[in-house]
Amino acid sequence: MKIIIHGGFFSESSTNLETKIAKQQALLRIVKDSYAYLQNHSALETVVYAVSQLEDDALFNAGIGSQIQSDGKIRMSASLMDGSTQKMSGVINIEEVKNPVQVAQVLLDYDDKVLGGSGATNFARQHGFEKFSTEIPQRRAEYEAKLASKGLGTVGCVVLDANGKIAVATSTGGKGFEIPGRISDSATVAGNYANAFCGVSLTGVGEDIVSGAVAAKIVTRVTDGFTLAEAFEKTFNELKPYDGFAGAIAIDSKGNIFHQDSHPSMVFASFDGENEEVFN
């Protein structure tokens, strides 16, 4: 059993040591707590559990603490994928929901598995998700001051459970100040993908990740016999011609864990019951 999570990119870590340490500590706490949860739960249940905790922590740009779009509203996206069933579900530009990844989880049982905008929000209300503002004062201050933050704070989790099943979940509060209606990679197979061989979660510039079909490429290459390192190397090399900004975490069916970013500043933590790793 293994688990790896990421908290996106955060440029402030290079100048704000306090923030950097706080995010490292939060990731380590969440990855260990989620590993304990994994002992009695499936990979699918655990990725939702882990990403929900990341959404609940204002240090990260997902759920609480999500970025504000150019019209002053917060719209979030999230998805999850069960590698054993090949089923993916997600919500795009959902509003006023505390945990978008949990709405995506409910959608797994429906034929229409990816909903956007008001349809996603209405579905959440109809299924007991109460109206909840995820705005925090820091994001409002940034918006009002029109700070040019990239907002590369997507969060994600990949899990390999005791039965050898893989699942992945990814959630984002957007890049900040984007045009309303913009769709990121997080609820697409470019940013969140898994099968029986491998699971991958992405963070970075959504447009670059979609252009590179990054998650799906990595998983497909592992399925076709590439090692994780080989799949990452080839896929990330394909981002270079347009200076694609991306970071990814992955676990394969053999229990190998891998991570890589094109512009080193991605934060992640992993745990397997004995060995822990936290970066950035």
Backbone as CSV, one residue per row, in Angstrom:
resi,resn,N_x,N_y,N_z,CA_x,CA_y,CA_z,C_x,C_y,C_z
1,MET,0.849,-1.199,0.000,0.000,0.000,0.000,0.880,1.244,0.000
2,LYS,0.563,2.155,-0.910,1.351,3.373,-1.012,0.442,4.551,-1.365
3,ILE,0.907,5.727,-0.978,0.139,6.938,-1.264,1.085,8.098,-1.513
4,ILE,0.739,8.934,-2.472,1.479,10.165,-2.743,0.461,11.270,-3.005
5,ILE,0.720,12.451,-2.482,-0.154,13.601,-2.686,0.681,14.790,-3.146
6,HIS,0.038,15.726,-3.798,0.741,16.971,-4.143,-0.119,18.168,-3.791
7,GLY,0.552,19.275,-3.563,-0.128,20.520,-3.241,0.101,21.586,-4.279
8,GLY,0.420,21.155,-5.487,0.615,22.102,-6.579,1.968,22.772,-6.525
9,PHE,2.111,23.822,-7.301,3.297,24.659,-7.282,3.028,25.834,-6.352
10,PHE,4.065,26.342,-5.719,3.865,27.571,-4.960,5.142,28.402,-4.978
11,SER,5.080,29.492,-5.699,6.252,30.337,-5.886,6.650,31.064,-4.614
12,GLU,5.668,31.266,-3.684,5.989,32.027,-2.488,6.929,31.273,-1.562
13,SER,7.090,29.973,-1.775,7.943,29.184,-0.894,9.393,29.642,-0.937
14,SER,9.797,30.196,-2.069,11.181,30.619,-2.205,11.469,31.886,-1.414
15,THR,10.433,32.625,-1.062,10.626,33.878,-0.346,9.980,33.874,1.028
16,ASN,9.091,32.939,1.298,8.380,32.888,2.563,8.616,31.530,3.206
17,LEU,9.630,31.470,4.066,10.001,30.210,4.696,8.879,29.675,5.573
18,GLU,8.152,30.564,6.234,7.062,30.148,7.113,5.977,29.416,6.331
19,THR,5.624,29.950,5.164,4.613,29.312,4.320,5.108,27.968,3.807
20,LYS,6.359,27.940,3.400,6.948,26.701,2.894,6.883,25.603,3.951
21,ILE,7.284,25.902,5.160,7.282,24.919,6.235,5.864,24.477,6.571
22,ALA,4.939,25.450,6.595,3.537,25.127,6.910,2.951,24.159,5.889
23,LYS,3.267,24.356,4.614,2.746,23.473,3.575,3.387,22.089,3.649
24,GLN,4.662,22.044,3.943,5.329,20.757,4.097,4.712,19.970,5.244
25,GLN,4.500,20.651,6.360,3.930,19.986,7.536,2.502,19.514,7.258
26,ALA,1.733,20.340,6.558,0.354,19.970,6.238,0.317,18.744,5.337
27,LEU,1.171,18.720,4.332,1.194,17.580,3.413,1.615,16.299,4.124
28,LEU,2.604,16.409,4.991,3.064,15.228,5.706,1.980,14.702,6.648
29,ARG,1.278,15.620,7.306,0.180,15.213,8.194,-0.926,14.523,7.402
30,ILE,-1.307,15.117,6.280,-2.405,14.578,5.477,-2.036,13.234,4.850
31,VAL,-0.807,13.098,4.354,-0.430,11.837,3.703,-0.371,10.703,4.724
32,LYS,0.089,10.995,5.949,0.144,9.948,6.978,-1.256,9.586,7.467
33,ASP,-2.104,10.584,7.649,-3.471,10.331,8.082,-4.219,9.525,7.014
34,SER,-3.990,9.863,5.755,-4.656,9.161,4.662,-4.139,7.726,4.526
35,TYR,-2.863,7.521,4.823,-2.325,6.156,4.788,-2.982,5.302,5.873
36,ALA,-3.187,5.891,7.046,-3.879,5.176,8.119,-5.305,4.826,7.690
37,TYR,-5.968,5.750,7.008,-7.320,5.524,6.496,-7.321,4.394,5.466
38,LEU,-6.262,4.325,4.676,-6.137,3.325,3.619,-6.115,1.900,4.165
39,GLN,-5.709,1.733,5.410,-5.617,0.396,5.989,-6.959,-0.340,5.943
40,ASN,-8.049,0.413,6.019,-9.375,-0.204,6.042,-10.291,0.313,4.938
41,HIS,-9.710,0.905,3.912,-10.516,1.462,2.825,-9.831,1.215,1.495
42,SER,-10.604,1.368,0.439,-10.083,1.147,-0.913,-9.282,2.345,-1.406
43,ALA,-8.588,2.139,-2.511,-7.836,3.228,-3.134,-8.766,4.377,-3.506
44,LEU,-9.933,4.023,-4.063,-10.883,5.059,-4.482,-11.361,5.879,-3.291
45,GLU,-11.733,5.209,-2.218,-12.191,5.923,-1.023,-11.082,6.786,-0.443
46,THR,-9.855,6.303,-0.522,-8.738,7.015,0.092,-8.349,8.264,-0.676
47,VAL,-8.386,8.230,-2.013,-8.034,9.451,-2.755,-9.051,10.557,-2.481
48,VAL,-10.322,10.178,-2.330,-11.344,11.172,-1.999,-11.095,11.727,-0.598
49,TYR,-10.754,10.858,0.329,-10.470,11.254,1.703,-9.289,12.223,1.754
50,ALA,-8.212,11.889,1.059,-7.009,12.724,1.071,-7.246,14.072,0.408
51,VAL,-7.875,14.057,-0.769,-8.099,15.320,-1.487,-9.102,16.197,-0.745
52,SER,-10.065,15.591,-0.050,-10.997,16.382,0.764,-10.238,17.151,1.841
53,GLN,-9.231,16.516,2.441,-8.432,17.210,3.450,-7.625,18.348,2.839
54,LEU,-7.120,18.131,1.650,-6.385,19.195,0.959,-7.317,20.344,0.594
55,GLU,-8.552,20.012,0.200,-9.545,21.046,-0.100,-9.926,21.828,1.151
56,ASP,-9.822,21.205,2.315,-10.211,21.845,3.571,-9.106,22.689,4.190
57,ASP,-7.929,22.697,3.569,-6.793,23.443,4.106,-6.553,24.690,3.257
58,ALA,-6.685,25.857,3.874,-6.577,27.123,3.144,-5.179,27.397,2.606
59,LEU,-4.205,26.569,2.968,-2.860,26.732,2.419,-2.816,26.389,0.934
60,PHE,-3.804,25.611,0.485,-3.777,25.113,-0.887,-4.921,25.685,-1.717
61,ASN,-4.681,25.768,-3.020,-5.646,26.362,-3.933,-6.612,25.299,-4.464
62,ALA,-7.498,24.882,-3.576,-8.561,23.926,-3.916,-9.544,23.958,-2.765
63,GLY,-10.848,23.923,-3.065,-11.814,24.033,-1.979,-11.635,25.354,-1.265
64,ILE,-11.485,25.319,0.039,-11.220,26.547,0.802,-9.885,27.120,0.340
65,GLY,-9.878,28.396,0.037,-8.647,29.011,-0.435,-8.534,29.053,-1.942
66,SER,-9.584,28.650,-2.662,-9.544,28.683,-4.121,-9.390,30.108,-4.646
67,GLN,-8.775,30.202,-5.815,-8.573,31.499,-6.443,-9.897,32.098,-6.925
68,ILE,-9.909,33.419,-7.048,-11.096,34.144,-7.513,-10.928,34.491,-8.992
69,GLN,-11.976,34.265,-9.766,-11.912,34.539,-11.206,-12.134,36.022,-11.507
70,SER,-12.016,36.380,-12.755,-12.009,37.798,-13.134,-13.308,38.528,-12.841
71,ASP,-14.408,37.782,-12.675,-15.685,38.425,-12.361,-15.980,38.434,-10.865
72,GLY,-14.987,38.049,-10.065,-15.145,38.090,-8.619,-15.718,36.841,-7.999
73,LYS,-15.951,35.793,-8.792,-16.528,34.557,-8.271,-15.493,33.425,-8.240
74,ILE,-15.747,32.459,-7.374,-14.898,31.270,-7.298,-15.599,30.116,-7.991
75,ARG,-14.892,29.471,-8.881,-15.401,28.279,-9.556,-14.318,27.213,-9.492
76,MET,-14.697,26.033,-9.078,-13.722,24.966,-8.824,-13.967,23.761,-9.726
77,SER,-12.937,22.965,-9.895,-13.046,21.736,-10.683,-12.354,20.604,-9.949
78,ALA,-12.874,19.403,-10.111,-12.270,18.231,-9.478,-12.709,16.976,-10.212
79,SER,-11.895,15.943,-10.124,-12.276,14.661,-10.721,-11.582,13.531,-9.991
80,LEU,-12.076,12.328,-10.213,-11.406,11.144,-9.712,-11.576,10.023,-10.722
81,MET,-10.683,9.050,-10.627,-10.746,7.929,-11.555,-10.361,6.653,-10.840
82,ASP,-11.156,5.640,-11.063,-10.933,4.310,-10.505,-10.198,3.491,-11.557
83,GLY,-8.940,3.192,-11.292,-8.139,2.480,-12.282,-8.636,1.084,-12.581
84,SER,-9.306,0.450,-11.620,-9.754,-0.927,-11.831,-11.002,-1.024,-12.687
85,THR,-11.858,0.002,-12.630,-13.088,-0.004,-13.428,-12.998,0.887,-14.654
86,GLN,-11.948,1.728,-14.710,-11.761,2.684,-15.794,-12.883,3.721,-15.836
87,LYS,-13.498,3.987,-14.711,-14.544,5.003,-14.641,-13.979,6.298,-14.070
88,MET,-14.284,7.401,-14.737,-13.848,8.725,-14.301,-15.078,9.608,-14.141
89,SER,-15.060,10.463,-13.148,-16.152,11.409,-12.948,-15.570,12.736,-12.514
90,GLY,-16.328,13.812,-12.729,-15.794,15.110,-12.349,-16.805,16.230,-12.415
91,VAL,-16.410,17.348,-11.818,-17.198,18.582,-11.880,-16.282,19.692,-12.377
92,ILE,-16.842,20.546,-13.205,-16.085,21.646,-13.799,-16.792,22.957,-13.485
93,ASN,-16.042,23.899,-12.938,-16.581,25.224,-12.611,-17.793,25.154,-11.681
94,ILE,-17.707,24.310,-10.684,-18.757,24.222,-9.682,-18.578,25.363,-8.681
95,GLU,-19.697,25.860,-8.126,-19.640,27.009,-7.212,-20.196,26.669,-5.832
96,GLU,-19.634,27.303,-4.823,-20.124,27.277,-3.445,-20.386,25.861,-2.929
97,VAL,-19.375,25.025,-3.079,-19.385,23.671,-2.527,-18.080,23.496,-1.757
98,LYS,-18.147,22.938,-0.572,-16.953,22.801,0.267,-15.963,21.802,-0.302
99,ASN,-16.454,20.683,-0.808,-15.570,19.622,-1.300,-15.999,19.129,-2.679
100,PRO,-15.527,19.780,-3.725,-15.881,19.351,-5.090,-15.556,17.891,-5.382
101,VAL,-14.480,17.367,-4.812,-14.110,15.981,-5.100,-15.176,15.008,-4.594
102,GLN,-15.899,15.375,-3.546,-16.957,14.507,-3.044,-18.179,14.509,-3.963
103,VAL,-18.417,15.614,-4.634,-19.485,15.652,-5.631,-19.102,14.755,-6.803
104,ALA,-17.839,14.813,-7.204,-17.354,13.937,-8.270,-17.520,12.474,-7.886
105,GLN,-17.322,12.167,-6.624,-17.484,10.793,-6.163,-18.926,10.304,-6.332
106,VAL,-19.888,11.154,-6.010,-21.296,10.786,-6.177,-21.607,10.530,-7.649
107,LEU,-21.008,11.306,-8.531,-21.275,11.185,-9.965,-20.780,9.862,-10.564
108,LEU,-19.903,9.159,-9.871,-19.426,7.877,-10.377,-20.562,6.895,-10.610
109,ASP,-21.646,7.041,-9.859,-22.770,6.112,-9.957,-23.806,6.529,-11.002
110,TYR,-23.519,7.597,-11.747,-24.463,8.098,-12.758,-23.914,7.873,-14.165
111,ASP,-24.815,7.812,-15.112,-24.394,7.682,-16.509,-23.693,8.950,-16.982
112,ASP,-24.214,10.105,-16.551,-23.609,11.388,-16.898,-22.595,11.722,-15.810
113,LYS,-21.336,11.440,-16.073,-20.342,11.446,-15.009,-19.545,12.738,-14.874
114,VAL,-19.607,13.637,-15.841,-18.893,14.909,-15.740,-19.874,16.039,-15.984
115,LEU,-20.067,16.887,-14.993,-20.990,18.009,-15.087,-20.243,19.328,-14.920
116,GLY,-20.765,20.359,-15.577,-20.115,21.664,-15.503,-21.053,22.774,-15.096
117,GLY,-20.487,23.855,-14.583,-21.220,25.073,-14.289,-22.417,24.888,-13.375
118,SER,-23.521,25.537,-13.739,-24.721,25.486,-12.904,-25.269,24.067,-12.782
119,GLY,-25.055,23.241,-13.817,-25.510,21.860,-13.748,-24.811,21.102,-12.634
120,ALA,-23.510,21.336,-12.484,-22.747,20.692,-11.420,-23.195,21.201,-10.052
121,THR,-23.381,22.517,-9.957,-23.800,23.105,-8.688,-25.191,22.628,-8.293
122,ASN,-26.120,22.594,-9.247,-27.476,22.123,-8.953,-27.478,20.657,-8.531
123,PHE,-26.666,19.846,-9.185,-26.554,18.433,-8.827,-26.088,18.301,-7.379
124,ALA,-25.099,19.117,-7.006,-24.585,19.076,-5.640,-25.681,19.408,-4.627
125,ARG,-26.462,20.449,-4.914,-27.541,20.840,-3.999,-28.574,19.716,-3.861
126,GLN,-28.889,19.096,-4.981,-29.902,18.028,-4.985,-29.433,16.791,-4.217
127,HIS,-28.124,16.689,-4.015,-27.585,15.520,-3.326,-27.001,15.873,-1.961
128,GLY,-27.527,16.922,-1.366,-27.218,17.224,0.021,-25.974,18.036,0.299
129,PHE,-25.341,18.554,-0.734,-24.176,19.407,-0.522,-24.651,20.845,-0.305
130,GLU,-24.524,21.316,0.916,-25.030,22.637,1.268,-24.195,23.748,0.652
131,LYS,-24.824,24.892,0.500,-24.135,26.071,-0.017,-23.026,26.458,0.945
132,PHE,-21.838,26.642,0.420,-20.683,26.927,1.270,-19.723,27.832,0.516
133,SER,-19.356,28.958,1.105,-18.402,29.865,0.481,-16.986,29.421,0.793
134,THR,-16.199,29.187,-0.239,-14.810,28.778,-0.044,-13.845,29.960,-0.087
135,GLU,-14.390,31.172,-0.119,-13.530,32.351,-0.188,-12.911,32.660,1.165
136,ILE,-11.619,32.964,1.159,-10.932,33.403,2.361,-10.442,34.834,2.144
137,PRO,-10.243,35.599,3.208,-9.839,37.018,3.073,-8.596,37.214,2.228
138,GLN,-7.640,36.293,2.307,-6.415,36.429,1.526,-6.708,36.470,0.033
139,ARG,-7.600,35.585,-0.430,-7.917,35.545,-1.857,-8.661,36.805,-2.288
140,ARG,-9.542,37.313,-1.438,-10.249,38.538,-1.770,-9.275,39.701,-1.857
141,ALA,-8.321,39.759,-0.941,-7.332,40.839,-0.963,-6.480,40.761,-2.222
142,GLU,-6.111,39.542,-2.604,-5.334,39.360,-3.830,-6.132,39.795,-5.047
143,TYR,-7.388,39.449,-5.043,-8.243,39.814,-6.177,-8.398,41.318,-6.286
144,GLU,-8.702,41.949,-5.175,-8.938,43.390,-5.188,-7.677,44.166,-5.540
145,ALA,-6.541,43.616,-5.160,-5.271,44.264,-5.499,-4.776,43.848,-6.877
146,LYS,-5.511,42.908,-7.508,-5.162,42.392,-8.831,-3.727,41.885,-8.881
147,LEU,-3.382,41.097,-7.868,-2.055,40.506,-7.835,-1.941,39.483,-8.962
148,ALA,-0.859,39.538,-9.683,-0.681,38.663,-10.845,-0.115,37.306,-10.433
149,SER,-0.816,36.651,-9.551,-0.380,35.328,-9.114,-0.790,34.286,-10.147
150,LYS,0.094,33.338,-10.411,-0.241,32.251,-11.341,-1.232,31.273,-10.752
151,GLY,-1.284,31.164,-9.422,-2.263,30.288,-8.791,-2.121,28.829,-9.163
152,LEU,-0.899,28.346,-9.145,-0.670,26.971,-9.578,-0.781,26.018,-8.400
153,GLY,-1.940,26.056,-7.703,-2.081,25.315,-6.471,-3.018,24.137,-6.539
154,THR,-3.165,23.511,-7.677,-3.966,22.291,-7.781,-3.466,21.265,-6.762
155,VAL,-4.380,20.423,-6.242,-3.975,19.355,-5.332,-4.379,18.010,-5.930
156,GLY,-3.694,16.950,-5.498,-4.031,15.643,-6.044,-3.498,14.522,-5.188
157,CYS,-3.975,13.301,-5.482,-3.577,12.122,-4.713,-3.633,10.891,-5.609
158,VAL,-2.646,10.025,-5.462,-2.647,8.722,-6.124,-2.445,7.661,-5.045
159,VAL,-3.221,6.587,-5.122,-3.166,5.542,-4.103,-3.116,4.163,-4.749
160,LEU,-2.291,3.294,-4.160,-2.282,1.862,-4.468,-2.718,1.149,-3.191
161,ASP,-3.836,0.400,-3.251,-4.351,-0.200,-2.029,-3.877,-1.639,-1.849
162,ALA,-4.343,-2.277,-0.770,-3.897,-3.626,-0.413,-4.286,-4.668,-1.448
163,ASN,-5.298,-4.377,-2.253,-5.750,-5.292,-3.298,-5.104,-5.016,-4.645
164,GLY,-4.123,-4.113,-4.662,-3.424,-3.790,-5.894,-4.184,-2.851,-6.810
165,LYS,-5.248,-2.229,-6.298,-6.031,-1.310,-7.112,-5.500,0.115,-6.976
166,ILE,-5.583,0.825,-8.074,-5.082,2.197,-8.135,-6.238,3.163,-8.345
167,ALA,-6.169,4.302,-7.668,-7.141,5.375,-7.893,-6.428,6.712,-7.802
168,VAL,-7.024,7.714,-8.407,-6.429,9.043,-8.433,-7.522,10.089,-8.338
169,ALA,-7.219,11.197,-7.675,-8.157,12.318,-7.596,-7.376,13.623,-7.660
170,THR,-7.982,14.632,-8.279,-7.344,15.934,-8.457,-8.387,17.023,-8.265
171,SER,-8.000,18.128,-7.627,-8.939,19.218,-7.377,-8.216,20.551,-7.510
172,THR,-8.919,21.561,-8.018,-8.285,22.866,-8.203,-9.258,24.015,-7.997
173,GLY,-8.707,25.115,-7.551,-9.470,26.354,-7.441,-9.183,27.293,-8.589
174,GLY,-8.506,26.811,-9.616,-8.236,27.633,-10.796,-6.942,28.405,-10.684
175,LYS,-6.639,29.189,-11.716,-5.382,29.937,-11.722,-5.535,31.355,-11.190
176,GLY,-6.767,31.802,-11.037,-7.000,33.153,-10.533,-7.106,34.164,-11.654
177,PHE,-8.160,34.978,-11.616,-8.384,36.069,-12.574,-8.657,35.581,-13.995
178,GLU,-8.973,34.281,-14.146,-9.257,33.771,-15.474,-10.624,34.222,-15.985
179,ILE,-10.838,34.065,-17.284,-12.126,34.363,-17.894,-13.140,33.349,-17.384
180,PRO,-14.300,33.767,-16.901,-15.322,32.814,-16.460,-15.657,31.823,-17.574
181,GLY,-15.714,30.548,-17.223,-15.970,29.511,-18.210,-14.726,28.775,-18.635
182,ARG,-13.556,29.296,-18.256,-12.310,28.616,-18.585,-12.296,27.221,-17.967
183,ILE,-11.834,26.233,-18.722,-11.763,24.854,-18.242,-10.301,24.454,-18.090
184,SER,-9.948,23.959,-16.917,-8.580,23.544,-16.654,-8.402,22.063,-16.987
185,ASP,-7.248,21.548,-16.671,-6.961,20.135,-16.941,-7.483,19.198,-15.859
186,SER,-7.788,19.724,-14.677,-7.988,18.863,-13.508,-9.141,17.879,-13.640
187,ALA,-10.168,18.227,-14.365,-11.297,17.316,-14.552,-11.288,16.695,-15.941
188,THR,-10.080,16.553,-16.503,-9.922,15.906,-17.807,-8.886,14.792,-17.682
189,VAL,-8.808,13.936,-18.702,-7.840,12.838,-18.672,-6.415,13.349,-18.878
190,ALA,-6.254,14.621,-19.197,-4.914,15.196,-19.312,-4.310,15.452,-17.939
191,GLY,-5.172,15.744,-16.961,-4.673,16.095,-15.636,-4.916,15.052,-14.575
192,ASN,-5.734,14.039,-14.890,-6.129,13.061,-13.880,-6.504,11.756,-14.581
193,TYR,-5.666,10.732,-14.445,-5.945,9.502,-15.189,-5.345,8.293,-14.480
194,ALA,-6.056,7.158,-14.582,-5.574,5.924,-13.974,-6.157,4.715,-14.690
195,ASN,-5.412,3.620,-14.657,-5.949,2.322,-15.058,-5.346,1.272,-14.136
196,ALA,-5.367,0.019,-14.520,-4.855,-1.036,-13.647,-3.339,-1.004,-13.523
197,PHE,-2.672,-0.257,-14.416,-1.216,-0.239,-14.445,-0.595,0.966,-13.743
198,CYS,-1.324,2.086,-13.709,-0.699,3.323,-13.250,-1.754,4.389,-12.973
199,GLY,-1.441,5.309,-12.064,-2.300,6.462,-11.814,-1.451,7.716,-11.763
200,VAL,-1.971,8.820,-12.335,-1.208,10.068,-12.420,-2.101,11.271,-12.111
201,SER,-1.593,12.202,-11.304,-2.274,13.472,-11.033,-1.322,14.613,-11.385
202,LEU,-1.868,15.630,-12.038,-1.067,16.757,-12.529,-1.380,18.061,-11.812
203,THR,-0.429,18.982,-11.881,-0.606,20.365,-11.482,0.220,21.224,-12.423
204,GLY,-0.092,22.503,-12.498,0.649,23.401,-13.384,-0.285,24.265,-14.199
205,VAL,0.138,24.645,-15.385,-0.693,25.450,-16.278,-1.614,24.499,-17.055
206,GLY,-2.909,24.601,-16.805,-3.865,23.673,-17.386,-3.794,23.582,-18.889
207,GLU,-3.632,24.725,-19.529,-3.583,24.728,-20.997,-2.394,23.927,-21.513
208,ASP,-1.243,24.042,-20.833,-0.058,23.277,-21.237,-0.272,21.788,-21.032
209,ILE,-0.910,21.441,-19.918,-1.140,20.033,-19.598,-2.114,19.398,-20.583
210,VAL,-3.168,20.139,-20.933,-4.127,19.643,-21.917,-3.456,19.482,-23.285
211,SER,-2.637,20.460,-23.660,-1.948,20.380,-24.951,-1.068,19.135,-25.024
212,GLY,-0.496,18.746,-23.902,0.382,17.587,-23.881,-0.312,16.285,-23.541
213,ALA,-1.621,16.350,-23.222,-2.362,15.151,-22.802,-1.541,14.341,-21.806
214,VAL,-0.969,15.039,-20.829,0.119,14.488,-20.025,-0.247,13.235,-19.235
215,ALA,-1.292,13.290,-18.411,-1.617,12.129,-17.570,-1.931,10.901,-18.412
216,ALA,-2.760,11.081,-19.421,-3.145,9.947,-20.267,-1.936,9.362,-20.990
217,LYS,-1.013,10.220,-21.425,0.179,9.730,-22.109,1.054,8.893,-21.181
218,ILE,1.276,9.408,-19.979,2.127,8.678,-19.041,1.529,7.315,-18.732
219,VAL,0.234,7.282,-18.417,-0.421,6.017,-18.073,-0.393,5.054,-19.263
220,THR,-0.662,5.558,-20.454,-0.645,4.709,-21.649,0.741,4.121,-21.878
221,ARG,1.766,4.930,-21.685,3.125,4.446,-21.914,3.537,3.400,-20.886
222,VAL,3.115,3.560,-19.644,3.387,2.543,-18.638,2.643,1.254,-18.994
223,THR,1.416,1.397,-19.447,0.619,0.237,-19.871,1.302,-0.519,-21.010
224,ASP,1.961,0.245,-21.881,2.634,-0.353,-23.034,4.036,-0.870,-22.719
225,GLY,4.446,-0.794,-21.459,5.726,-1.398,-21.080,6.813,-0.454,-20.638
226,PHE,6.581,0.853,-20.734,7.564,1.809,-20.250,7.648,1.725,-18.726
227,THR,8.818,1.999,-18.161,8.894,2.220,-16.725,8.322,3.603,-16.440
228,LEU,8.012,3.868,-15.169,7.528,5.206,-14.828,8.534,6.273,-15.231
229,ALA,9.802,6.028,-14.956,10.832,7.020,-15.289,10.881,7.270,-16.794
230,GLU,10.792,6.211,-17.578,10.826,6.358,-19.034,9.589,7.091,-19.537
231,ALA,8.427,6.761,-18.987,7.185,7.401,-19.414,7.193,8.894,-19.076
232,PHE,7.697,9.213,-17.894,7.792,10.617,-17.499,8.776,11.373,-18.383
233,GLU,9.929,10.765,-18.611,10.952,11.449,-19.406,10.440,11.780,-20.808
234,LYS,9.850,10.805,-21.459,9.378,11.036,-22.831,8.256,12.069,-22.857
235,THR,7.328,11.970,-21.910,6.179,12.875,-21.901,6.587,14.297,-21.544
236,PHE,7.469,14.453,-20.573,7.902,15.796,-20.195,8.800,16.416,-21.260
237,ASN,9.534,15.603,-21.987,10.313,16.134,-23.109,9.401,16.736,-24.175
238,GLU,8.202,16.172,-24.305,7.250,16.673,-25.297,6.631,18.009,-24.884
239,LEU,6.835,18.418,-23.629,6.369,19.733,-23.184,7.370,20.836,-23.523
240,LYS,8.611,20.460,-23.742,9.680,21.446,-23.896,9.525,22.389,-25.094
241,PRO,9.036,21.920,-26.249,8.934,22.837,-27.386,8.084,24.080,-27.119
242,TYR,7.104,23.971,-26.212,6.302,25.148,-25.885,6.463,25.548,-24.412
243,ASP,7.587,25.107,-23.806,7.918,25.455,-22.428,6.748,25.156,-21.500
244,GLY,6.166,23.967,-21.652,5.019,23.588,-20.844,5.337,23.550,-19.355
245,PHE,4.442,24.098,-18.565,4.626,24.194,-17.116,3.759,23.135,-16.461
246,ALA,4.382,22.094,-15.919,3.609,20.995,-15.343,4.416,20.242,-14.301
247,GLY,3.692,19.612,-13.396,4.283,18.709,-12.424,3.345,17.532,-12.265
248,ALA,3.891,16.352,-11.968,3.053,15.161,-11.877,3.545,14.228,-10.781
249,ILE,2.587,13.506,-10.191,2.897,12.428,-9.257,2.260,11.155,-9.795
250,ALA,2.857,9.999,-9.472,2.337,8.742,-10.017,2.711,7.558,-9.141
251,ILE,1.895,6.517,-9.219,2.205,5.211,-8.645,1.825,4.169,-9.689
252,ASP,2.685,3.150,-9.869,2.317,2.079,-10.791,1.878,0.835,-10.010
253,SER,1.436,-0.178,-10.716,0.878,-1.373,-10.092,1.920,-2.181,-9.324
254,LYS,3.207,-1.909,-9.578,4.278,-2.598,-8.864,4.654,-1.873,-7.568
255,GLY,4.009,-0.743,-7.334,4.293,0.017,-6.126,5.359,1.071,-6.286
256,ASN,5.838,1.274,-7.503,6.829,2.325,-7.740,6.162,3.699,-7.684
257,ILE,6.824,4.633,-7.033,6.337,6.012,-6.942,7.269,6.901,-7.745
258,PHE,6.681,7.868,-8.467,7.508,8.776,-9.257,6.882,10.163,-9.259
259,HIS,7.726,11.169,-9.405,7.260,12.553,-9.479,8.250,13.346,-10.328
260,GLN,7.756,14.353,-10.978,8.616,15.194,-11.812,7.913,16.507,-12.082
261,ASP,8.679,17.569,-12.231,8.098,18.836,-12.665,9.026,19.512,-13.655
262,SER,8.450,20.344,-14.487,9.225,21.015,-15.533,9.907,22.273,-15.018
263,HIS,9.384,22.838,-13.942,9.943,24.045,-13.331,9.972,23.790,-11.823
264,PRO,11.066,23.239,-11.304,11.088,22.706,-9.936,10.532,23.657,-8.872
265,SER,9.370,23.332,-8.382,8.758,24.030,-7.239,7.473,23.337,-6.824
266,MET,7.243,22.128,-7.349,6.068,21.372,-6.952,6.285,20.798,-5.558
267,VAL,5.243,20.827,-4.753,5.326,20.254,-3.414,4.551,18.945,-3.374
268,PHE,5.132,17.935,-2.732,4.450,16.656,-2.635,4.906,15.949,-1.374
269,ALA,4.166,14.920,-0.992,4.560,14.062,0.113,4.100,12.649,-0.193
270,SER,4.897,11.668,0.194,4.527,10.273,-0.017,4.798,9.480,1.255
271,PHE,4.091,8.331,1.386,4.243,7.503,2.574,3.814,6.081,2.245
272,ASP,4.556,5.105,2.763,4.193,3.700,2.534,4.114,2.917,3.829
273,GLY,3.967,3.598,4.941,3.906,2.956,6.237,5.225,2.989,6.982
274,GLU,6.321,3.109,6.227,7.645,3.199,6.833,8.430,4.402,6.342
275,ASN,8.440,4.585,5.027,9.244,5.649,4.434,8.382,6.846,4.076
276,GLU,8.834,8.016,4.491,8.131,9.248,4.160,9.044,10.157,3.350
277,GLU,8.433,10.940,2.491,9.193,11.898,1.694,8.326,13.138,1.531
278,VAL,8.927,14.285,1.754,8.244,15.551,1.530,9.232,16.465,0.831
279,PHE,8.737,17.191,-0.163,9.650,17.987,-0.997,9.136,19.402,-1.164
280,ASN,10.086,20.323,-1.283,9.970,21.755,-1.553,9.578,22.582,-0.357
